[in-house]
């Protein structure tokens, strides 16, 4: 089916439906049992993304360039997958698999042989996303991976945007990383989480995203204290970003494995903090899920 100019695949159950674009393997629509939208619509007046896939980097590199074996390669924020054309491998009523394989175009930015599979599956009111990164080459391959879903604020259940909060599964007292020009500063800021609750005040994102480098939680709940919301689980993702633009009607909850380059880092991509090194033939799976509360 079509979503504007983008071809999409639709999957779902009686409780939740999703549409995934072949471009970027991006989730572009998520709806409840009554057809109400839970995902941001990509209005470019605020931000044109909806749920981009971040690979092979999360965040930015210094000067938007990486170094591999002494050569320099251009790579913009969040990497190459978000704009690449994926191919459907498997499709069904409630699940699909899309694949990106290294080619001449990807090697101009990322000189490695890889396959990247994105699996989407809905069971009941839960959508699970899994990215499988495989090193298809003969040399060690550095990679990071992240999810970037943007949810509507407010969710379509009548609560005011100001009432929406993020509730962590555990207390989060540790300082968070400061962001400077899209890169990570050595400076740390006090945690904005009070106990387990993050209030989404009007100035929370004035300086950029909130970057939790080592959160204790592996799940968060988003929505009003009373009424339906969403639980986001990320059992194998070690970092978490939370982001919006000041005044924008969406909130991004972003499980990551990896993060932006530290300010001043200018070394090889394989030595960048937060990278996973995959041996030839090795694969790594990164996953998250979104569960809609019962009515």
C-alpha positions as CSV (number, residue, x, y, z in Angstrom):
1,X,0.0,0.0,0.0
2,X,1.1,3.6,-0.3
3,X,1.9,6.3,2.3
4,X,2.3,9.4,0.3
5,X,5.1,8.5,-2.1
6,X,6.5,5.8,0.1
7,X,5.6,2.2,-0.2
8,X,4.6,0.6,3.1
9,X,3.7,-2.7,4.6
10,X,0.8,-3.0,7.0
11,X,0.7,-5.5,9.9
12,X,-1.7,-5.8,12.8
13,X,-4.1,-7.5,15.2
14,X,-7.5,-6.4,16.4
15,X,-5.8,-4.3,19.1
16,X,-2.9,-2.6,17.3
17,X,-1.9,-1.9,13.6
18,X,1.3,-0.6,12.2
19,X,2.7,0.5,8.8
20,X,6.4,0.3,8.0
21,X,7.9,2.1,5.0
22,X,10.5,0.3,2.8
23,X,12.5,3.6,2.8
24,X,14.5,3.3,6.0
25,X,12.4,0.4,7.3
26,X,10.8,3.1,9.3
27,X,7.6,2.7,11.3
28,X,5.4,5.4,9.9
29,X,2.0,4.7,11.5
30,X,0.8,3.0,14.8
31,X,-2.9,2.9,15.6
32,X,-5.0,1.5,18.4
33,X,-8.1,-0.7,18.1
34,X,-10.3,2.3,17.1
35,X,-7.8,3.6,14.5
36,X,-6.5,6.4,16.6
37,X,-2.9,7.5,15.9
38,X,-0.2,6.9,18.5
39,X,2.8,7.8,16.4
40,X,3.8,11.3,15.4
41,X,2.8,12.1,11.8
42,X,6.1,13.6,10.6
43,X,4.9,17.2,10.2
44,X,8.0,19.0,8.8
45,X,7.0,22.2,10.6
46,X,8.4,20.5,13.7
47,X,10.3,17.4,12.6
48,X,9.8,15.2,9.5
49,X,10.9,12.0,11.1
50,X,8.6,9.4,12.7
51,X,10.7,6.5,13.9
52,X,14.0,6.3,12.0
53,X,16.4,3.4,12.4
54,X,19.9,4.5,13.6
55,X,22.7,2.5,12.0
56,X,25.8,2.2,11.9
57,X,26.1,5.2,14.3
58,X,23.9,6.8,16.9
59,X,24.1,10.6,17.1
60,X,26.7,12.6,15.3
61,X,30.4,12.2,14.5
62,X,32.8,15.1,14.7
63,X,32.5,17.1,11.4
64,X,30.1,14.4,10.2
65,X,33.0,12.2,9.1
66,X,34.5,8.9,10.2
67,X,38.0,7.4,9.9
68,X,38.5,3.8,8.8
69,X,42.0,2.5,8.0
70,X,43.3,6.0,7.6
71,X,40.6,7.1,5.1
72,X,37.9,9.6,5.8
73,X,34.2,8.9,5.0
74,X,31.2,11.3,5.2
75,X,28.4,10.1,7.4
76,X,25.5,12.3,8.7
77,X,23.8,12.1,12.0
78,X,22.4,8.7,12.9
79,X,24.0,7.0,9.9
80,X,22.8,5.5,6.6
81,X,19.9,3.2,7.3
82,X,17.3,6.0,7.8
83,X,17.3,6.9,4.1
84,X,18.2,3.6,2.5
85,X,15.9,1.4,0.5
86,X,15.1,-1.8,2.3
87,X,13.7,-4.9,0.6
88,X,10.9,-7.1,2.0
89,X,12.1,-10.6,2.9
90,X,9.0,-11.9,4.7
91,X,5.5,-10.4,5.1
92,X,2.5,-11.7,6.9
93,X,-0.7,-10.5,8.7
94,X,1.1,-9.6,11.9
95,X,4.8,-9.6,11.1
96,X,7.3,-8.6,8.4
97,X,11.1,-8.6,7.8
98,X,12.9,-5.9,5.8
99,X,16.6,-6.1,4.7
100,X,19.4,-3.7,3.8
101,X,22.5,-5.2,2.3
102,X,25.8,-3.3,1.8
103,X,26.3,-2.0,-1.7
104,X,28.3,0.6,-3.6
105,X,26.2,3.4,-2.1
106,X,26.5,2.3,1.5
107,X,30.2,1.7,1.2
108,X,30.8,5.4,0.2
109,X,29.9,6.3,3.8
110,X,30.5,3.0,5.7
111,X,33.1,0.7,4.0
112,X,32.0,-2.6,5.4
113,X,30.0,-5.5,4.2
114,X,26.9,-6.1,6.3
115,X,23.3,-7.1,6.3
116,X,20.7,-5.4,8.4
117,X,17.3,-7.0,9.1
118,X,14.4,-5.2,10.7
119,X,11.7,-7.4,12.1
120,X,8.4,-6.0,13.2
121,X,5.8,-8.2,14.9
122,X,2.5,-7.4,16.7
123,X,1.1,-9.7,19.3
124,X,-2.1,-8.5,21.0
125,X,-1.4,-4.8,21.9
126,X,2.4,-5.2,21.7
127,X,4.7,-4.2,18.8
128,X,8.2,-5.7,18.9
129,X,11.0,-4.2,16.8
130,X,14.3,-6.1,16.3
131,X,17.3,-5.1,14.3
132,X,19.8,-7.9,13.4
133,X,23.2,-6.6,12.3
134,X,25.5,-9.1,10.7
135,X,29.1,-8.7,9.6
136,X,29.2,-10.2,6.1
137,X,32.8,-9.2,5.5
138,X,36.2,-10.6,6.3
139,X,37.3,-7.9,8.8
140,X,36.1,-6.7,12.2
141,X,33.2,-4.3,11.8
142,X,32.3,-1.4,14.3
143,X,28.6,-0.6,14.5
144,X,26.1,1.1,16.7
145,X,22.3,0.7,16.6
146,X,19.3,2.7,17.9
147,X,15.6,3.2,17.7
148,X,14.0,6.6,17.5
149,X,10.2,6.4,17.7
150,X,8.2,9.6,18.2
151,X,4.9,9.3,20.0
152,X,2.1,11.9,19.9
153,X,1.8,14.3,22.7
154,X,-0.9,14.2,23.8
155,X,-1.9,10.6,23.1
156,X,-5.4,10.4,21.7
157,X,-7.3,9.7,25.0
158,X,-8.3,13.2,26.2
159,X,-5.5,14.1,28.6
160,X,-3.8,17.5,28.3
161,X,-0.2,17.5,27.0
162,X,1.0,19.0,30.2
163,X,-0.2,15.9,32.1
164,X,1.9,13.5,30.2
165,X,5.0,12.1,32.0
166,X,7.6,9.4,31.6
167,X,7.8,7.0,34.5
168,X,10.9,4.8,34.7
169,X,10.9,1.3,36.0
170,X,13.6,2.2,38.5
171,X,15.0,5.3,40.2
172,X,17.3,7.3,37.9
173,X,19.5,9.5,40.2
174,X,22.7,9.4,38.1
175,X,23.7,12.6,36.2
176,X,23.0,12.7,32.4
177,X,25.4,13.6,29.6
178,X,25.3,17.2,28.3
179,X,25.1,17.7,24.5
180,X,27.1,20.3,22.7
181,X,26.5,20.7,19.0
182,X,25.2,17.2,18.7
183,X,28.3,15.7,20.4
184,X,28.6,14.6,24.0
185,X,30.3,16.9,26.4
186,X,32.4,15.8,29.4
187,X,30.1,17.8,31.5
188,X,27.3,16.0,33.3
189,X,24.0,17.5,34.3
190,X,21.8,16.6,37.3
191,X,19.2,13.9,36.6
192,X,15.9,15.5,35.6
193,X,14.1,12.4,36.9
194,X,12.6,12.8,40.4
195,X,12.5,9.3,41.8
196,X,11.1,7.5,38.8
197,X,9.1,10.4,37.3
198,X,10.2,12.7,34.5
199,X,8.0,15.7,34.1
200,X,7.9,17.0,30.6
201,X,8.2,20.7,31.3
202,X,8.3,23.4,28.6
203,X,12.0,24.0,28.8
204,X,13.2,20.4,29.3
205,X,14.7,20.1,25.8
206,X,16.0,23.6,25.4
207,X,19.6,22.3,25.3
208,X,18.9,19.2,23.2
209,X,18.1,15.5,24.1
210,X,18.4,13.9,27.5
211,X,21.1,11.3,27.2
212,X,21.1,8.5,29.8
213,X,24.4,6.7,29.3
214,X,23.7,3.9,31.9
215,X,20.1,3.9,32.9
216,X,19.0,1.5,35.6
217,X,15.7,1.0,34.0
218,X,15.0,-1.3,31.0
219,X,11.4,0.0,30.5
220,X,9.5,3.3,30.8
221,X,5.8,4.2,30.7
222,X,4.7,7.3,28.8
223,X,1.3,9.0,29.2
224,X,-0.9,10.7,31.8
225,X,-0.9,9.4,35.4
226,X,-4.6,8.4,34.8
227,X,-5.7,7.0,31.5
228,X,-4.1,5.0,28.7
229,X,-0.5,5.2,27.9
230,X,2.4,3.3,26.3
231,X,5.0,1.0,27.9
232,X,8.4,1.0,26.1
233,X,10.7,-2.0,26.9
234,X,14.3,-2.2,25.8
235,X,15.9,-5.2,27.6
236,X,19.1,-5.3,25.6
237,X,19.7,-1.6,24.9
238,X,22.2,0.0,27.3
239,X,21.5,3.7,26.6
240,X,18.4,5.8,26.4
241,X,17.7,9.1,24.7
242,X,14.5,11.2,25.3
243,X,14.0,14.1,23.0
244,X,11.5,16.6,21.6
245,X,11.7,20.1,20.2
246,X,10.4,22.9,22.5
247,X,6.7,23.2,22.0
248,X,6.4,20.3,19.6
249,X,3.5,17.8,19.9
250,X,5.6,14.7,20.1
251,X,8.0,12.9,22.4
252,X,10.8,10.6,21.2
253,X,11.8,7.7,23.5
254,X,15.0,6.2,22.0
255,X,16.6,3.0,23.1
256,X,20.2,3.0,21.9
257,X,23.3,0.8,21.8
258,X,25.8,3.5,21.2
259,X,25.8,7.3,21.3
260,X,27.3,10.4,19.7
261,X,31.0,11.1,19.6
262,X,32.5,12.8,22.6
263,X,33.5,16.4,22.0
264,X,37.1,16.4,20.7
265,X,37.1,12.7,19.7
266,X,38.7,12.4,16.3
267,X,40.0,8.8,16.2
268,X,39.1,5.7,14.2
269,X,35.5,4.7,14.1
270,X,36.4,1.4,15.8
271,X,37.7,3.3,18.8
272,X,34.7,5.6,19.1
273,X,33.1,5.1,22.5
274,X,29.8,3.2,22.4
275,X,30.6,1.1,19.3
276,X,30.1,-2.7,19.1
277,X,32.8,-4.6,17.3
278,X,31.4,-7.6,15.3
279,X,33.8,-10.3,14.1
280,X,33.5,-11.6,10.6
281,X,30.3,-13.6,10.4
282,X,29.0,-12.4,13.8
283,X,25.5,-11.1,14.3
284,X,24.0,-9.0,17.0
285,X,20.3,-8.4,17.8
286,X,18.9,-5.2,19.2
287,X,15.3,-5.0,20.3
288,X,12.5,-2.9,21.8
289,X,8.8,-3.2,22.2
290,X,5.8,-0.8,22.6
291,X,2.7,-2.0,24.5
292,X,-0.5,0.0,24.6
293,X,-2.4,0.0,27.9
294,X,-5.7,-1.8,27.9
295,X,-8.8,0.4,27.5
